[in-house]
């Protein structure tokens, strides 16, 4: 019996596109379609290898990117003089991204307002994480950062391109989630390496990844870095 996580529960295809734009430090008004399309398709393959059930919307956007790429490769019909009058094939996509980004940011602010310091309390990382006098910046990571990190781990173990079926009778995702919570209750924060142990197998890596996704979804843990390209850490979201 296999276990799959629907990624659209956590993030959508436009989130992935915005993630790639941010990661590559790209001007959203001038997207290099060939590069973004290649990376987008690569991420879909990575997500499949991590037992993530890819929603149809991801494939629709992949087709859209390929279509835009093909249109940009074709010579313009109007020749050099008509180039300026031809619409940019990327314009509709850019419009969608800007609108989505605006509504997403508004939703985040609206969602946080009624619960912050009422139903939820932030732990406050500045004092502890900068105890050594560093000016590191707290950066919460997205599900796509997790996909990148865990795919690299899976590839280093071997057979990273194969989809792995999980035997839920031998391993319990709930047990793994509880294990992570117990570890964080004792240590406060852990790195990925510490969560996985000394010699993790592919099953343990995959279960840890899926457990973290579920814990992130329920806002029980935060996955973050304290500096750009720094060690990825995990901590409990709230402290009693």
Buried (B, 14 or more C-beta within 10 A) or exposed (E): EEBBBEBBEBBBBBBBBBBBBEEEEBEBEEBBBEEBBBBBEEBBEBBBBBBBEBBEEBEEBBEBBBEBBEEEEEEEEEEEEEEEEEEBBBEEBBEBBEEBBEEBEEEEEEEEEEEEEEEEEEBEBEEEBBEEEEEBBBBEBBBBBBBBBBBEBBEEBEEBEEEBEBEEEEBEBEEBBEBBBEBBEEEEBBEBEBBBEEEBEBEBBBBBBBBBBBBBEEEBBBBBBBEEEEEBBBBBBBEE
